[in-house]
Amino acid sequence: MDNLIALLIAAPLLGAAVLLCGGRRLDAVGHWIGTALAAVSFVLGVVLFTDLLGKGAEDRTLTQHLFSWVPVEGFQADAAFRLDQLSVTFVLLITGVGSLIHLYSIGYMEHDERRRRFFGYLNLFLAAMLLLVLADNYLLLYVGWEGVGLASYLLIGFWQHKPSAATAAKKAFLVNRVGDMGLSIAIMLMFTTFGTFAFGPVLGTHAEPGLVGDASEGRLTAIALMLLLAACGKSAQVPLQSWLGDAMEGPTPVSALIHAATMVTAGVYLIVRSGAIFNAAPDAQLAVTVVGAVTLLFGAIVGCAKDDIKKALAGSTMSQIGYMVLAAGLGPIGYAFAIMHLVTHGFFKAGLFLGAGSVMHGMNDEVDMRKYGGLRKYMPVTFVTFGFGYLAIIGFPGLSGFFSKDKIIEAAFAKGGTEGWILGGAALLGAAVTAYYMTRVMLMTFFGEKRWQPDADGNEPHPHESPKTMTIPMIVLAVGSVGAGAFFGIGNRFLHWLEPITGHEEGNSPVSAGAVTGATLVVLLVGAALAWAQYGRRPVPALAPRGSLLTRAARRDLLQDDFNHVVLVRGGEHLTRSLVYVDHTLVDGVVNGSAASVGGLSGRLRRLQNGYARSYAVSMFGGAAVLIALTLLMRAV
């Protein structure tokens, strides 16, 4: 059965090769080829998952060794795969949601003349993401990590005829490269510390620690902080979050696949997979929780001020990934809950993005929510499926977000002490803001009176429901938004499933689980009520009011681009100029000065070699006189 692992990656990789190299003769069927191969990978994932279920809890690990990738003495790296409870969870999410998004894209991209290439890029992304989560060592994981970055660049900039899309793709690529440097440095430090990259020897198991137990805390902290930097880049966490909002310039299926269910979760996977390192580096673990707490509030505040429906959801993604990173930073208390929220988020956030795409499909690609209103009458399926995603993300009782996000809030309080109160309070505040901005999106889009107007060419939108190729994936994701949390959460099924990989500790919570649930429901109702009072009781103005200072800052992504420009761009320019000055003045000065000194001295010495016998005789006489004088002086002494 372990021989099937490589086929998980090979199926979409084959699709990418065929679609990108097959030429225009495949234009008529390329989308079906890409979708079919994504589905094949999902079926293989289900088969392997079923096989793991039949094994004992401690034996649910399959490995497949293909070949020795780097067979150098003292530097060994294998092309090998590892399938366990953690990786198969990601496999099912990536291939399951990915297949639905492929199907959705058939209708969404129907009139795009480059549709075949789009599906080739989607397949390439699936292959890279699967390689990332199935790799048996950090070096092979890095290959998948870079492949995901390349595929996301191609997909975000797919409509490169739009300057904004081309710029967004370059921005995403460059920001992620900063994080990628963190991963490369972490791998170098691992090799110098452990002498290997393989997960087994380095991380060991929950019961038997690996080489991590032999390393110093300082070295492990350095490795963990570099891994955190990598996670911040891929998962759009502070301070490397600025690319996510701009990435909405890509087609909506890209937003659903990459920026809701898969790519942005890669950082969470990296932290949880490397849990043994973070457990032994408490300072780095604290840094993870701080990054998560700050980002969940940062993204939520940004989401409150966006009128672009996709950018509002992008802020939401940033915030929800922040919850996952916060949970991952809690260590064994929160690892399983981080992954559980990751899975439920994959359902409801992908559904929300596909719902936003459906709205855009019926509104001539309009993204401004102030030009929507009353769409529930025209798009009933989109309204219902989007509504279930909305209820799930705000944590409505019984839906998926209720089970997963509440567990994270409980785990944050269970950290104990002042740290627990601060982290738990931040998570509760984030829940209130989430209810506010998502209720705002719901009200502005589907309720109230219609607000759309003819465009500059006089074309008035005619809202209509999307075709079945788009609505069927939305319905399936809505079902997951409703039931996934209960399926995983009741009886702690998901916790027991991951515990052999992640371990689990109960913590020491100062408040009961019931009190946390009650407080979460209260802040949920407060946030939703505030949004209803502002957008439900009164007409939504066609133009956004000026707003408070915080609102204006949130519209500009809390000045993140201004910060990057001042600190990174201008700071980088000044640093570069300083380095150039030092290079010209000091380094070049020493080199050029040495050369000039040697040249001048050689010129003077060359004058002594003039070819005249009398000059040589005088030199010989002078030398002899010096030697005689030195000899007499030494005898006298």
C-alpha positions as CSV (number, residue, x, y, z in Angstrom):
1,M,0.0,0.0,0.0
2,D,2.9,2.4,0.7
3,N,3.8,2.2,-3.0
4,L,0.7,4.4,-3.7
5,I,2.1,7.4,-1.9
6,A,4.2,8.6,-4.8
7,L,1.2,8.3,-7.1
8,L,-0.6,11.0,-5.0
9,I,2.0,13.5,-6.3
10,A,2.5,11.9,-9.7
11,A,-1.2,12.2,-10.8
12,P,-1.4,16.1,-10.6
13,L,2.2,16.4,-11.7
14,L,1.4,14.4,-14.8
15,G,-1.6,16.7,-15.4
16,A,0.5,19.8,-15.1
17,A,3.1,18.3,-17.6
18,V,0.4,17.3,-20.1
19,L,-1.6,20.5,-19.9
20,L,1.4,22.9,-20.0
21,C,3.2,21.0,-22.8
22,G,0.4,19.6,-24.8
23,G,-0.4,22.7,-26.8
24,R,-3.7,24.1,-28.0
25,R,-5.0,20.8,-29.2
26,L,-6.0,20.1,-25.6
27,D,-7.9,23.3,-25.1
28,A,-11.3,21.6,-25.5
29,V,-10.6,18.9,-22.9
30,G,-7.7,20.3,-20.8
31,H,-10.0,21.4,-17.9
32,W,-11.5,17.8,-17.7
33,I,-8.0,16.3,-17.7
34,G,-6.9,18.5,-14.8
35,T,-10.0,17.9,-12.8
36,A,-9.9,14.1,-13.4
37,L,-6.3,13.8,-12.2
38,A,-7.0,15.9,-9.1
39,A,-9.9,13.5,-8.4
40,V,-7.6,10.5,-8.9
41,S,-5.2,11.9,-6.3
42,F,-8.2,12.3,-3.9
43,V,-9.3,8.7,-4.4
44,L,-5.8,7.5,-3.7
45,G,-5.7,9.6,-0.5
46,V,-9.0,8.0,0.6
47,V,-7.6,4.5,-0.1
48,L,-4.5,5.2,2.0
49,F,-6.5,6.9,4.7
50,T,-8.7,3.7,5.0
51,D,-5.5,1.6,5.2
52,L,-4.2,3.7,8.1
53,L,-7.5,3.4,9.9
54,G,-7.1,-0.4,9.9
55,K,-3.8,-0.1,11.8
56,G,-3.1,0.4,15.4
57,A,-2.8,4.0,16.7
58,E,1.0,3.7,17.1
59,D,1.6,2.0,13.8
60,R,-0.2,4.4,11.4
61,T,2.9,5.5,9.5
62,L,3.7,4.5,5.9
63,T,7.0,5.3,4.2
64,Q,8.1,5.0,0.7
65,H,11.8,5.4,-0.4
66,L,12.3,6.2,-4.1
67,F,16.0,6.8,-4.4
68,S,19.0,8.4,-2.7
69,W,18.7,12.0,-3.8
70,V,22.0,13.3,-2.4
71,P,24.2,10.2,-1.8
72,V,27.3,12.1,-0.5
73,E,29.3,10.8,2.4
74,G,28.3,12.9,5.5
75,F,25.5,14.6,3.6
76,Q,22.7,12.1,2.9
77,A,19.2,13.1,1.6
78,D,16.6,10.7,0.2
79,A,13.7,11.2,-2.0
80,A,11.3,9.5,0.4
81,F,7.7,10.0,1.6
82,R,6.1,9.7,5.0
83,L,2.3,9.2,5.4
84,D,1.0,9.4,9.0
85,Q,-2.0,10.9,10.8
86,L,-0.9,14.5,10.2
87,S,0.2,14.2,6.6
88,V,-2.9,12.2,5.5
89,T,-5.1,14.9,7.0
90,F,-3.5,17.4,4.8
91,V,-3.7,15.1,1.8
92,L,-7.4,14.7,2.1
93,L,-7.9,18.4,2.6
94,I,-5.7,19.4,-0.3
95,T,-7.0,16.9,-2.8
96,G,-10.6,17.0,-1.6
97,V,-11.1,20.7,-1.6
98,G,-8.7,21.0,-4.6
99,S,-10.9,18.7,-6.7
100,L,-14.0,20.7,-5.8
101,I,-12.2,23.9,-6.8
102,H,-11.1,22.3,-10.1
103,L,-14.8,21.4,-10.8
104,Y,-15.9,25.0,-9.8
105,S,-13.2,26.4,-12.1
106,I,-14.7,24.6,-15.2
107,G,-17.7,27.0,-15.0
108,Y,-15.9,30.0,-13.6
109,M,-13.1,30.1,-16.2
110,E,-15.4,28.9,-19.1
111,H,-14.8,31.9,-21.3
112,D,-11.1,32.3,-20.5
113,E,-9.1,31.5,-23.6
114,R,-6.2,30.3,-21.5
115,R,-8.2,27.9,-19.4
116,R,-6.0,24.9,-20.2
117,R,-3.0,26.7,-18.8
118,F,-4.9,27.7,-15.7
119,F,-5.7,24.1,-15.0
120,G,-2.1,23.1,-15.6
121,Y,-1.1,25.6,-12.9
122,L,-3.7,24.3,-10.5
123,N,-2.4,20.7,-11.0
124,L,1.2,22.0,-10.5
125,F,0.2,23.6,-7.3
126,L,-1.5,20.4,-6.0
127,A,1.6,18.4,-6.8
128,A,3.9,20.9,-5.0
129,M,1.6,21.1,-1.9
130,L,1.4,17.3,-1.7
131,L,5.2,17.0,-1.9
132,L,5.5,19.5,0.9
133,V,3.3,17.6,3.3
134,L,4.4,14.1,2.3
135,A,8.2,14.7,2.4
136,D,10.1,12.5,4.8
137,N,12.8,15.1,5.4
138,Y,13.2,18.9,5.6
139,L,15.3,19.2,2.4
140,L,12.6,17.5,0.3
141,L,10.0,19.6,2.1
142,Y,11.9,22.6,0.9
143,V,11.5,21.5,-2.7
144,G,7.7,21.4,-2.2
145,W,7.8,24.7,-0.3
146,E,9.5,26.4,-3.3
147,G,7.2,24.7,-5.8
148,V,4.2,26.0,-3.9
149,G,5.7,29.5,-4.1
150,L,6.3,29.2,-7.9
151,A,2.8,27.9,-8.5
152,S,1.2,30.6,-6.4
153,Y,3.2,33.2,-8.4
154,L,1.8,31.8,-11.6
155,L,-1.8,31.6,-10.4
156,I,-1.9,35.0,-8.7
157,G,-0.5,36.7,-11.8
158,F,-2.5,34.5,-14.2
159,W,-4.3,37.6,-15.6
160,Q,-0.9,39.3,-16.1
161,H,-2.4,41.7,-18.6
162,K,-3.7,43.6,-15.5
163,P,-0.8,45.6,-14.0
164,S,-2.3,45.1,-10.5
165,A,-2.2,41.3,-10.9
166,A,1.4,41.2,-12.2
167,T,2.4,43.5,-9.3
168,A,0.6,41.3,-6.8
169,A,2.3,38.2,-8.0
170,K,5.7,39.8,-7.7
171,K,4.9,41.1,-4.3
172,A,3.8,37.6,-3.1
173,F,6.9,36.0,-4.5
174,L,9.3,38.5,-3.0
175,V,7.7,38.6,0.5
176,N,7.6,34.8,0.5
177,R,11.3,34.7,-0.4
178,V,12.1,36.5,2.9
179,G,10.3,33.6,4.7
180,D,12.0,31.0,2.5
181,M,15.4,32.3,3.6
182,G,14.3,31.5,7.2
183,L,13.6,27.9,6.1
184,S,16.9,27.5,4.3
185,I,18.8,28.8,7.3
186,A,16.9,26.5,9.6
187,I,17.8,23.5,7.4
188,M,21.5,24.5,7.4
189,L,21.4,24.8,11.2
190,M,19.7,21.4,11.5
191,F,22.4,19.7,9.5
192,T,25.2,21.3,11.5
193,T,23.4,20.4,14.7
194,F,22.0,16.9,14.0
195,G,23.9,15.8,10.9
196,T,20.7,14.8,9.1
197,F,17.5,16.3,7.7
198,A,15.1,13.3,8.2
199,F,12.1,13.7,10.4
200,G,12.5,10.4,12.1
201,P,16.0,10.9,13.5
202,V,15.6,14.6,14.2
203,L,12.1,14.7,15.7
204,G,11.7,11.2,17.0
205,T,8.3,10.3,18.2
206,H,6.0,11.6,21.0
207,A,7.1,8.7,23.2
208,E,10.8,8.6,22.2
209,P,12.4,12.0,21.5
210,G,15.0,12.1,18.7
211,L,18.2,14.1,18.3
212,V,16.4,17.2,19.5
213,G,17.0,16.0,23.1
214,D,20.7,16.2,22.6
215,A,20.9,19.8,21.3
216,S,21.3,23.0,23.3
217,E,18.3,25.2,23.9
218,G,20.0,28.1,22.2
219,R,20.6,26.2,19.0
220,L,17.0,24.9,19.0
221,T,15.7,28.4,19.6
222,A,17.6,29.6,16.6
223,I,16.2,26.8,14.4
224,A,12.7,27.3,15.7
225,L,12.7,31.1,15.1
226,M,13.9,30.5,11.5
227,L,11.1,28.0,11.0
228,L,8.7,30.6,12.4
229,L,10.0,33.2,9.9
230,A,9.3,30.7,7.1
231,A,5.8,30.1,8.5
232,C,5.1,33.8,8.6
233,G,5.8,34.1,4.9
234,K,3.7,31.2,3.6
235,S,0.8,31.7,6.1
236,A,0.7,35.6,5.8
237,Q,1.5,36.2,9.5
238,V,2.9,39.5,10.9
239,P,5.3,40.8,9.8
240,L,5.2,39.0,6.4
241,Q,1.4,39.4,5.8
242,S,1.3,42.2,3.3
243,W,1.1,40.0,0.2
244,L,-2.2,38.3,1.0
245,G,-4.7,41.1,0.3
246,D,-3.0,42.0,-3.0
247,A,-3.1,38.3,-4.0
248,M,-6.9,38.6,-4.4
249,E,-6.1,40.0,-7.9
250,G,-5.9,36.3,-9.0
251,P,-9.0,34.4,-10.2
252,T,-11.4,33.6,-7.4
253,P,-10.7,29.8,-7.5
254,V,-7.1,30.7,-6.8
255,S,-8.2,32.6,-3.7
256,A,-10.2,29.6,-2.5
257,L,-7.5,27.0,-3.1
258,I,-4.3,28.8,-2.2
259,H,-5.4,31.5,0.2
260,A,-8.1,29.7,2.1
261,A,-7.5,25.9,2.2
262,T,-3.9,25.0,1.3
263,M,-0.9,27.3,0.8
264,V,-1.6,29.6,3.8
265,T,-1.8,26.5,6.0
266,A,1.7,25.3,5.1
267,G,3.2,27.4,7.9
268,V,0.9,25.8,10.4
269,Y,1.9,22.4,9.1
270,L,5.6,23.3,9.4
271,I,5.2,24.4,13.1
272,V,3.1,21.4,14.1
273,R,5.4,18.9,12.3
274,S,8.4,20.5,14.0
275,G,6.6,20.4,17.4
276,A,9.5,18.5,19.1
277,I,11.8,21.5,18.3
278,F,9.4,24.1,19.5
279,N,8.6,22.1,22.7
280,A,12.3,22.3,23.6
281,A,12.6,26.0,22.7
282,P,10.1,27.9,25.0
283,D,11.2,31.3,23.9
284,A,10.5,30.5,20.3
285,Q,7.1,29.0,21.3
286,L,6.2,32.2,23.0
287,A,7.1,34.1,19.8
288,V,4.8,31.9,17.9
289,T,1.9,32.7,20.2
290,V,2.6,36.4,20.0
291,V,2.7,36.3,16.2
292,G,-0.6,34.4,16.1
293,A,-2.4,36.6,18.6
294,V,-1.2,39.8,16.9
295,T,-2.2,38.5,13.4
296,L,-5.6,37.3,14.4
297,L,-6.5,40.8,15.6
298,F,-4.6,42.5,12.7
299,G,-6.5,40.6,10.0
300,A,-9.8,41.0,11.7
301,I,-9.5,44.7,11.9
302,V,-8.5,45.0,8.3
303,G,-11.5,42.8,7.3
304,C,-13.8,45.3,9.0
305,A,-12.9,48.1,6.7
306,K,-12.8,46.5,3.3
307,D,-15.6,47.0,0.7
308,D,-14.0,44.6,-1.7
309,I,-15.6,41.3,-0.9
310,K,-12.5,39.2,-1.6
311,K,-10.2,41.5,0.4
312,A,-12.6,41.3,3.3
313,L,-12.3,37.6,3.1
314,A,-8.5,37.9,2.8
315,G,-8.4,39.8,6.1
316,S,-10.5,37.0,7.5
317,T,-8.1,34.4,6.3
318,M,-5.2,36.2,7.9
319,S,-7.1,36.3,11.1
320,Q,-8.2,32.6,11.1
321,I,-4.7,31.5,10.3
322,G,-3.6,33.6,13.3
323,Y,-5.9,31.4,15.5
324,M,-4.1,28.3,14.1
325,V,-0.6,29.8,14.7
326,L,-1.7,30.8,18.2
327,A,-2.8,27.3,19.0
328,A,0.3,25.8,17.5
329,G,2.4,28.1,19.7
330,L,0.7,26.6,22.8
331,G,2.5,23.4,22.2
332,P,0.9,20.0,23.1
333,I,-2.1,21.9,24.6
334,G,-3.0,23.2,21.2
335,Y,-1.4,21.3,18.3
336,A,-4.4,19.1,17.5
337,F,-6.8,22.0,17.8
338,A,-4.7,24.1,15.4
339,I,-5.0,21.3,12.8
340,M,-8.7,20.8,13.6
341,H,-9.4,24.5,12.9
342,L,-7.3,24.3,9.8
343,V,-9.5,21.5,8.4
344,T,-12.8,23.2,9.3
345,H,-11.5,26.5,8.0
346,G,-10.7,24.7,4.7
347,F,-14.4,23.9,4.3
348,F,-16.1,27.2,5.3
349,K,-13.5,29.6,3.9
350,A,-13.2,27.8,0.6
351,G,-17.0,27.9,0.5
352,L,-17.0,31.6,1.3
353,F,-14.5,32.4,-1.5
354,L,-16.4,30.3,-4.0
355,G,-19.6,32.1,-2.9
356,A,-17.9,35.4,-3.5
357,G,-16.9,34.2,-6.9
358,S,-20.4,33.2,-7.6
359,V,-21.6,36.7,-6.7
360,M,-19.0,38.2,-8.9
361,H,-20.0,35.8,-11.7
362,G,-23.6,37.2,-11.5
363,M,-22.5,40.8,-11.1
364,N,-20.2,41.3,-14.1
365,D,-17.1,40.8,-11.9
366,E,-18.0,43.6,-9.5
367,V,-16.3,43.2,-6.2
368,D,-17.5,46.3,-4.3
369,M,-20.1,45.2,-1.8
370,R,-21.6,48.7,-1.7
371,K,-22.8,48.0,-5.2
372,Y,-24.6,44.7,-4.2
373,G,-27.6,44.4,-1.9
374,G,-30.6,42.1,-1.9
375,L,-28.8,39.4,-3.9
376,R,-30.5,36.6,-1.8
377,K,-33.5,37.0,-4.1
378,Y,-31.5,36.4,-7.3
379,M,-28.9,33.8,-6.0
380,P,-30.7,31.5,-3.6
381,V,-28.1,28.7,-3.7
382,T,-25.2,31.1,-3.3
383,F,-27.0,32.8,-0.5
384,V,-27.7,29.6,1.5
385,T,-24.2,28.1,1.0
386,F,-22.5,31.4,1.7
387,G,-24.8,31.7,4.8
388,F,-23.7,28.4,6.2
389,G,-20.0,29.4,5.7
390,Y,-20.8,32.7,7.5
391,L,-22.4,30.9,10.5
392,A,-19.5,28.5,10.6
393,I,-16.8,31.1,10.7
394,I,-18.4,33.2,13.4
395,G,-18.7,30.1,15.6
396,F,-22.5,29.6,15.6
397,P,-23.4,26.8,18.0
398,G,-23.4,23.4,16.3
399,L,-21.4,24.4,13.2
400,S,-17.8,23.6,12.5
401,G,-16.2,26.8,13.6
402,F,-18.0,26.5,17.0
403,F,-16.2,23.3,17.8
404,S,-12.7,24.2,16.5
405,K,-12.4,27.9,17.4
406,D,-13.8,27.4,20.9
407,K,-11.2,24.7,21.5
408,I,-8.4,27.2,20.6
409,I,-9.8,29.8,23.0
410,E,-10.1,27.2,25.7
411,A,-6.5,26.1,25.1
412,A,-5.3,29.8,25.2
413,F,-6.8,30.2,28.6
414,A,-5.4,26.8,29.6
415,K,-1.9,28.2,29.1
416,G,-2.4,29.6,32.6
417,G,-1.0,32.7,34.3
418,T,-0.9,36.2,32.8
419,E,0.1,34.7,29.4
420,G,-3.1,32.6,29.4
421,W,-5.3,35.6,30.2
422,I,-3.7,37.8,27.5
423,L,-3.9,35.1,24.8
424,G,-7.4,34.0,25.7
425,G,-8.5,37.6,25.8
426,A,-7.1,38.3,22.4
427,A,-8.8,35.2,21.0
428,L,-12.1,36.3,22.5
429,L,-11.8,39.8,21.1
430,G,-11.0,38.3,17.7
431,A,-14.2,36.2,17.9
432,A,-16.2,39.4,18.5
433,V,-14.5,41.2,15.6
434,T,-15.0,38.2,13.3
435,A,-18.7,38.2,14.0
436,Y,-18.8,41.9,13.2
437,Y,-17.0,41.9,9.8
438,M,-18.6,38.7,8.6
439,T,-22.1,40.0,9.5
440,R,-21.2,43.1,7.6
441,V,-20.3,41.1,4.5
442,M,-23.5,39.1,4.7
443,L,-25.7,42.2,5.2
444,M,-24.1,44.3,2.5
445,T,-24.2,41.5,-0.1
446,F,-27.4,39.7,0.4
447,F,-29.8,42.0,2.3
448,G,-31.2,45.4,1.9
449,E,-32.2,47.0,-1.3
450,K,-30.3,46.6,-4.6
451,R,-27.6,49.2,-5.0
452,W,-26.1,48.3,-8.4
453,Q,-25.9,50.8,-11.2
454,P,-24.9,50.6,-14.9
455,D,-21.2,50.6,-15.5
456,A,-19.2,53.2,-17.5
457,D,-20.4,51.5,-20.8
458,G,-24.0,51.5,-19.7
459,N,-24.2,47.8,-19.0
460,E,-26.4,47.1,-15.9
461,P,-25.7,43.8,-14.0
462,H,-28.4,41.2,-14.2
463,P,-27.8,39.0,-11.1
464,H,-28.3,35.3,-11.7
465,E,-27.4,32.0,-10.1
466,S,-24.2,30.3,-11.2
467,P,-24.1,27.0,-13.3
468,K,-24.1,23.6,-11.5
469,T,-20.4,23.2,-12.0
470,M,-20.0,26.1,-9.6
471,T,-22.9,25.5,-7.2
472,I,-22.3,21.8,-6.6
473,P,-18.8,22.4,-5.0
474,M,-20.4,25.2,-3.0
475,I,-23.1,22.8,-1.7
476,V,-20.5,20.1,-0.7
477,L,-18.4,22.7,1.1
478,A,-21.5,24.0,2.9
479,V,-22.2,20.5,4.1
480,G,-18.6,20.4,5.5
481,S,-19.1,23.8,7.1
482,V,-22.1,22.5,8.9
483,G,-21.0,19.0,10.0
484,A,-17.2,18.7,10.0
485,G,-16.8,20.3,13.4
486,A,-19.3,18.0,15.1
487,F,-17.8,15.0,13.4
488,F,-14.3,15.8,14.6
489,G,-15.1,17.5,17.9
490,I,-17.7,15.3,19.6
491,G,-15.8,12.6,21.5
492,N,-12.5,14.3,20.8
493,R,-12.1,12.1,17.7
494,F,-9.7,14.4,16.0
495,L,-7.6,14.8,19.2
496,H,-7.3,11.1,19.6
497,W,-6.4,10.7,15.9
498,L,-3.5,13.1,16.0
499,E,-2.3,12.5,19.5
500,P,0.3,9.8,18.6
501,I,2.0,12.5,16.4
502,T,1.4,15.7,18.3
503,G,0.9,14.5,21.8
504,H,-1.6,16.3,24.1
505,E,-1.6,18.1,27.5
506,E,-4.7,19.4,29.3
507,G,-3.1,22.6,30.6
508,N,-4.3,24.4,33.7
509,S,-7.2,26.7,32.7
510,P,-8.4,29.3,35.2
511,V,-11.9,29.2,33.6
512,S,-14.1,26.3,32.8
513,A,-14.9,25.1,29.3
514,G,-18.5,26.1,29.8
515,A,-17.5,29.7,30.8
516,V,-15.4,30.0,27.7
517,T,-18.2,28.8,25.5
518,G,-20.6,31.2,27.2
519,A,-18.2,34.2,26.8
520,T,-17.6,33.3,23.2
521,L,-21.4,33.3,22.4
522,V,-21.8,36.6,24.2
523,V,-19.1,38.3,22.2
524,L,-20.4,36.7,19.0
525,L,-23.8,38.2,19.6
526,V,-22.3,41.6,20.4
527,G,-20.3,41.7,17.3
528,A,-23.2,40.6,15.1
529,A,-25.5,43.1,16.7
530,L,-23.1,46.0,16.2
531,A,-22.9,45.1,12.5
532,W,-26.7,44.8,12.2
533,A,-27.1,48.2,13.9
534,Q,-24.8,49.8,11.4
535,Y,-25.6,48.0,8.2
536,G,-29.0,46.2,8.7
537,R,-31.1,49.0,10.2
538,R,-30.2,51.7,7.8
539,P,-29.4,51.9,4.1
540,V,-25.8,51.2,3.1
541,P,-24.4,54.4,1.5
542,A,-23.1,54.1,-2.1
543,L,-19.8,55.8,-1.0
544,A,-17.9,54.8,2.1
545,P,-18.0,57.5,4.8
546,R,-14.6,59.0,5.8
547,G,-14.6,57.0,9.1
548,S,-12.4,57.2,12.1
549,L,-8.7,57.2,12.2
550,L,-8.6,53.5,12.8
551,T,-11.0,52.9,9.9
552,R,-8.9,54.9,7.5
553,A,-5.8,53.0,8.6
554,A,-7.6,49.7,8.3
555,R,-8.6,50.6,4.7
556,R,-4.9,50.9,4.0
557,D,-4.2,47.5,5.7
558,L,-3.1,49.3,8.9
559,L,-0.4,51.0,7.0
560,Q,1.5,47.7,6.4
561,D,2.7,48.8,3.0
562,D,3.7,52.2,4.3
563,F,5.7,50.4,7.0
564,N,7.3,48.1,4.5
565,H,8.2,51.0,2.2
566,V,9.8,53.0,5.0
567,V,11.5,50.2,6.9
568,L,12.3,47.7,4.2
569,V,12.5,49.7,0.9
570,R,14.0,52.9,2.1
571,G,15.9,51.2,4.9
572,G,17.2,48.7,2.3
573,E,18.2,51.6,0.0
574,H,20.1,53.4,2.8
575,L,21.7,50.1,3.9
576,T,22.8,49.4,0.3
577,R,24.2,52.9,-0.1
578,S,26.1,52.5,3.2
579,L,27.5,49.2,2.1
580,V,28.5,50.6,-1.2
581,Y,30.2,53.5,0.5
582,V,32.1,51.2,2.8
583,D,33.0,49.0,-0.2
584,H,34.3,52.0,-2.2
585,T,36.0,53.8,0.6
586,L,37.4,51.1,2.8
587,V,37.6,47.9,0.8
588,D,38.5,49.4,-2.5
589,G,40.6,52.0,-0.7
590,V,42.8,49.3,0.9
591,V,43.1,47.3,-2.3
592,N,43.7,50.3,-4.6
593,G,46.1,51.9,-2.0
594,S,48.1,48.6,-1.8
595,A,48.3,48.4,-5.5
596,A,49.4,52.1,-5.8
597,S,52.1,51.6,-3.1
598,V,53.5,48.5,-4.7
599,G,53.5,50.3,-8.1
600,G,55.3,53.4,-6.7
601,L,57.9,51.3,-4.9
602,S,58.5,49.2,-7.9
603,G,59.0,52.3,-10.0
604,R,61.6,53.6,-7.7
605,L,63.4,50.3,-7.4
606,R,63.4,50.1,-11.2
607,R,65.5,53.2,-11.5
608,L,68.3,51.5,-9.7
609,Q,68.5,49.0,-12.6
610,N,69.8,51.5,-15.2
611,G,72.4,49.3,-17.0
612,Y,75.5,51.4,-16.1
613,A,78.5,49.5,-14.7
614,R,79.5,52.5,-12.5
615,S,76.1,52.5,-10.8
616,Y,76.4,48.8,-10.0
617,A,80.0,49.3,-8.7
618,V,78.8,52.1,-6.4
619,S,76.0,49.8,-5.1
620,M,78.5,47.0,-4.5
621,F,80.9,49.4,-2.7
622,G,78.0,50.8,-0.6
623,G,76.8,47.3,0.4
624,A,80.3,46.2,1.3
625,A,80.8,49.3,3.5
626,V,77.5,48.6,5.3
627,L,78.6,45.0,6.0
628,I,82.0,46.1,7.3
629,A,80.4,48.7,9.5
630,L,77.9,46.2,11.0
631,T,80.7,43.7,11.7
632,L,82.9,46.3,13.5
633,L,79.8,47.4,15.5
634,M,79.0,43.9,16.6
635,R,82.6,43.2,17.8
636,A,82.6,46.4,19.7
637,V,79.4,45.4,21.5
